[in-house]
Amino acid sequence: MDLKTLTEINAPSGHEQPIRRALLEELKAKGHQPYIDRMGNVIVVKEGVGPAPRKRVMVAAHMDEVGLIVTGHAEGGFLKVTQAGGIDPRVLISKRVLVGDDNIPGVIGAVAIHLQSAADRARVMGYRDINVDIGAADKAEAERKAPLGTYISFDTPYVEFGEGYACGKAFDDRVGCWTILRLLEEELPCDLIAAFVSEEEVGCRGASGAAFAQEPDIGIVLEGTTCNDLGDVPEAVQVCKTGEGVAVSFMDNSSIVNRELFRKTLNVAEQAGIAHQVKGSVSGGNDAGSIQRARQGIPTIVLSVPCRYIHSPSSVIKLSDADAQFELTKALMAAL
Amino acid sequence: MFDLLKKVLSPVGPSGLETPVADVIREEIKDCVDTVEVDALGNLIATKLGKGENPRKVMLSAHMDHIGYIVTGIEKEGFLRVTNVGGIGMVNSYNRHVVFPNGVHGVVVAQPVSGQPALKDLFVDIGAQDKDDAKRMVQLGDVCVYANDCFRLGENRVAAPAMDDRCACALLVKLLQTVGETQDTIIAVFSVQEEVGCRGAKVASFAKEPDIGIALDVTGWGDTPGVTLPEIKLGEGIAVKVMDRGSISNPALREALIEAGEQAGVKTQREVLPYGGTDASAMQTSRGGIPVCTISIPCRYVHSACEVIDMRDMDAGLKLLQTYFN
């Protein structure tokens, strides 16, 4: 399964069923025996080829993406929505979306510039101001087509452009899912617990259950992460740069990375000549927080692909960074 | 106690990098406990087996980690950009002497901005000529803390950074050294990463499944100009926590600890803290739930480079715990 297919599947947090179904089919076709746990995670355990006792390494990527959820219906047939996962409402205006399981086309409307007052123009529109227009004639039709709790996804096709860049939605974290699928093709010395987890964007919920149940020795979290390598942003605050390789975290708001593992990862990357960078920021959080503190504690590291404009309808990655994520994870697993 | 406190205060040990602290503590306790181990997150766990029949397992947790500044970027002129590890206040960040685990010194400075500076406006001057020079001394992800400066203040008081929570570590070490035979099994956890969310205590309490959990930590003060809450005074005795933002103490355990203080003839204070939390919060919600309380050492100017405690409160805490276990 390629990255295009993975990112074009619509599956916001709590509604992972479409991606889960696609992954299950893919994994079974490749001869794996995946199972689904009670948090909706998809787990595959692939035994390593090294001598026993082998390290059990959980490699986790989250299936869910940020999206919207219907919270009400307005008289004219419009949908009122809020976020499932963190989205800046400023990136939503005038974007096309797909609503519900039937992928009903919709657009996030905004007041035309002609009709805005000076005060309107100075103000940021929030979720209370935003309407999703699905072409419904009235409130009753809107309620019928998109009842409360219906999920909404960005309607963004995957395109490759420039020299090795890709633009699309949900790179956070389908790029990590893609890397795990690639790892499952490899023969690795340690046992690989491949965990495609749910509900990361709303609080790293799926990974808690997966790590508790599987009790790995080490956790490797594969992510898409923030990247601010734009225009006049000073280098010291760019976080990381597209094209400079996989980003290795030392700390974020959910975990402080095990220092031994951090140094080992950097050494492995150096020795194998894999493009890498240290992520220069402590913002955000991810499944490492849940995995690290499962049961009696698990050393954990995070390897990320830098994503420009993350958590928006259109983000940009460099594909060579995804390759570096795959290469470094593979090399690290051989060195554990 | 003062010499021990000084020893435990000296290692550089920000959250996530507590090994130097664990090394010092291990030397102090290894001969007076039955087992010492280090878990996956770096908690130092010492067990002293109880002599009673089916002894209760009582976990005592004092955290080794210290708040600090983590390097997130290096400017081309050699200045370090940083952010907080744990609760760092701006007021405590102006022109502070800091030190890295590898011995590199620095000064935290706020650059002039319009309005109030924020964490992103701080930089650390490590005396580097340029970026390459800085990278020879410090890497992205390195963490610095307020440089140790421990001194006596008046007859009974001591000031130092890292008093939160090394004074409680010292208290726990002293307890292990002096308590002798006990009915209860004591699981002494010198925990990691408390300042970023009680992470060490969470996994340690899962692993050790104690029957009772007692956190040893510092608490705030209400006895200096302009500060009235919590109603805690330095030198007025060891505090027994009723509640903070992280946990409500088990009433029976709380009263048993206060009673132990009375028996020991030491002063205690009931503590209701309108902010903060301790390892008790992590222990309380572990597995099926654990009765918890916190024994708090009153501490002025918590999370600054000059945290002040009163040694008489430390002695009261020691006697209270000795009595509780005897």
Interface residues (C-beta under 8 A of the other chain):
Chain A: P234 E235 A236 V237 Q238 F250 M251 S255 I256 V257 N258 R259 F262 V278 G280 S281 V282 Q292 R293 R295 Q296 G297 I298 P299
Chain B: S15 G16 L17 D39 A40 L41 N43 I70 T72 G73 I74 E75 K76 R81 T83 V85 K120 Q139 L140 G141 Q193 V196 R199 G200 K202 V203 A204 F206 A207
